[in-house]
Amino acid sequence: MKAQELRNKNPEELKRLLQEKRVELCKTRFDIKANQTRDNQSQKRIKKDVARILTILNSNNKSK
């Protein structure tokens, strides 16, 4: 997900999306450990999405 798309969302949507991404990351970690998936890049992509969301939430909090 791109940062510009995230900036257009309100904080409530961002918090909901953050929760979804964290759950998805947890499931991906378990799948990788259990050798159910070979897509290790998905974990990296999800972690970056979580970082983007947190960055935007923190910048919104500081600007208010």
Phi and psi in degrees as GROMACS dihedral restraints (atoms count N, CA, C in turn):
[ dihedral_restraints ]
;  ai    aj    ak    al  type     phi  dphi    fc
    3     4     5     6     1   -84.8    20    10
    4     5     6     7     1   152.9    20    10
    6     7     8     9     1   -63.0    20    10
    7     8     9    10     1   -36.5    20    10
    9    10    11    12     1   -63.9    20    10
   10    11    12    13     1   -38.6    20    10
   12    13    14    15     1   -63.5    20    10
   13    14    15    16     1   -38.4    20    10
   15    16    17    18     1   -70.6    20    10
   16    17    18    19     1   -35.5    20    10
   18    19    20    21     1   -65.9    20    10
   19    20    21    22     1   -25.5    20    10
   21    22    23    24     1   -79.7    20    10
   22    23    24    25     1    -9.6    20    10
   24    25    26    27     1   -91.2    20    10
   25    26    27    28     1   153.9    20    10
   27    28    29    30     1   -82.1    20    10
   28    29    30    31     1   164.2    20    10
   30    31    32    33     1   -58.8    20    10
   31    32    33    34     1   -33.4    20    10
   33    34    35    36     1   -65.9    20    10
   34    35    36    37     1   -42.1    20    10
   36    37    38    39     1   -65.0    20    10
   37    38    39    40     1   -39.2    20    10
   39    40    41    42     1   -64.6    20    10
   40    41    42    43     1   -40.3    20    10
   42    43    44    45     1   -65.3    20    10
   43    44    45    46     1   -40.0    20    10
   45    46    47    48     1   -65.0    20    10
   46    47    48    49     1   -43.7    20    10
   48    49    50    51     1   -64.3    20    10
   49    50    51    52     1   -38.5    20    10
   51    52    53    54     1   -61.1    20    10
   52    53    54    55     1   -44.5    20    10
   54    55    56    57     1   -62.0    20    10
   55    56    57    58     1   -42.7    20    10
   57    58    59    60     1   -62.6    20    10
   58    59    60    61     1   -42.4    20    10
   60    61    62    63     1   -66.5    20    10
   61    62    63    64     1   -37.0    20    10
   63    64    65    66     1   -66.5    20    10
   64    65    66    67     1   -39.3    20    10
   66    67    68    69     1   -65.7    20    10
   67    68    69    70     1   -43.2    20    10
   69    70    71    72     1   -62.0    20    10
   70    71    72    73     1   -39.2    20    10
   72    73    74    75     1   -64.2    20    10
   73    74    75    76     1   -42.0    20    10
   75    76    77    78     1   -61.5    20    10
   76    77    78    79     1   -45.5    20    10
   78    79    80    81     1   -63.5    20    10
   79    80    81    82     1   -39.5    20    10
   81    82    83    84     1   -65.4    20    10
   82    83    84    85     1   -40.7    20    10
   84    85    86    87     1   -60.8    20    10
   85    86    87    88     1   -43.9    20    10
   87    88    89    90     1   -65.0    20    10
   88    89    90    91     1   -40.4    20    10
   90    91    92    93     1   -63.3    20    10
   91    92    93    94     1   -39.8    20    10
   93    94    95    96     1   -67.1    20    10
   94    95    96    97     1   -43.3    20    10
   96    97    98    99     1   -65.4    20    10
   97    98    99   100     1   -34.6    20    10
   99   100   101   102     1   -87.2    20    10
  100   101   102   103     1     6.0    20    10
  102   103   104   105     1    57.4    20    10
  103   104   105   106     1    33.5    20    10
  105   106   107   108     1   -89.9    20    10
  106   107   108   109     1   -14.4    20    10
  108   109   110   111     1  -138.7    20    10
  109   110   111   112     1   152.4    20    10
  111   112   113   114     1  -112.6    20    10
  112   113   114   115     1     6.0    20    10
  114   115   116   117     1   -89.6    20    10
  115   116   117   118     1    82.3    20    10
  117   118   119   120     1   -74.5    20    10
  118   119   120   121     1   -19.5    20    10
  120   121   122   123     1   -70.5    20    10
  121   122   123   124     1   -24.5    20    10
  123   124   125   126     1   -64.6    20    10
  124   125   126   127     1   -36.6    20    10
  126   127   128   129     1   -63.6    20    10
  127   128   129   130     1   -42.8    20    10
  129   130   131   132     1   -64.3    20    10
  130   131   132   133     1   -41.9    20    10
  132   133   134   135     1   -64.8    20    10
  133   134   135   136     1   -42.2    20    10
  135   136   137   138     1   -66.4    20    10
  136   137   138   139     1   -40.8    20    10
  138   139   140   141     1   -61.8    20    10
  139   140   141   142     1   -38.3    20    10
  141   142   143   144     1   -67.8    20    10
  142   143   144   145     1   -38.2    20    10
  144   145   146   147     1   -62.7    20    10
  145   146   147   148     1   -42.2    20    10
  147   148   149   150     1   -61.3    20    10
  148   149   150   151     1   -43.3    20    10
  150   151   152   153     1   -64.0    20    10
  151   152   153   154     1   -40.4    20    10
  153   154   155   156     1   -62.3    20    10
  154   155   156   157     1   -44.5    20    10
  156   157   158   159     1   -63.1    20    10
  157   158   159   160     1   -45.6    20    10
  159   160   161   162     1   -63.3    20    10
  160   161   162   163     1   -38.8    20    10
  162   163   164   165     1   -62.6    20    10
  163   164   165   166     1   -44.6    20    10
  165   166   167   168     1   -67.9    20    10
  166   167   168   169     1   -41.0    20    10
  168   169   170   171     1   -61.7    20    10
  169   170   171   172     1   -42.6    20    10
  171   172   173   174     1   -68.7    20    10
  172   173   174   175     1   -38.1    20    10
  174   175   176   177     1   -68.1    20    10
  175   176   177   178     1   -35.0    20    10
  177   178   179   180     1   -67.0    20    10
  178   179   180   181     1   -38.2    20    10
  180   181   182   183     1   -68.0    20    10
  181   182   183   184     1   -37.8    20    10
  183   184   185   186     1   -74.6    20    10
  184   185   186   187     1   -28.6    20    10
  186   187   188   189     1   -78.5    20    10
  187   188   189   190     1   -15.9    20    10
